[in-house]
């Protein structure tokens, strides 16, 4: 069964539920944060897809999402990213906003052509970490999240710049994670506008 916690603008339960620092009680537990890259430049003839960079709008929306995450004390001990430019830039912004500079690693397991199983093997290769943030692409990230939750079909859709949190209570195969929350740029922007009016 997939557990989820809904965003509620009238109460503080959402932030309280994820405000605990990213330190599981045992080495068999891990927090996984999955971050889709932000809005990127459009495809252009003759230019490799891997070279596409984030747009200014994409950077702004990412920062809004990550600012909410930082307020909730999201603190990955390691950031893994696809080698594609837009994903690396996304991971770099995450490292900056979350105050986690110097812990970024590029991995082919997060290439668009990769598989959920490859992502899982990469996670297991860092089993000593408390919390890992993955930066990459769709549809791989939704497929990987579904795999981590032990679901039989895709249960998550990640918009550009969206961030999802999954708790792995045991690092065994196949994984049986718990969905904690999903934060979209639209929700993050709405919360920022609400605070600006207060």
Helices and strands as residue ranges (DSSP letters): H 13-17, E 30-36, G 49-51, H 56-71, E 78-81, H 85-97, E 104-106, G 108-110, H 116-124, E 131-136, H 140-149, E 163-168, E 178-183, H 185-197
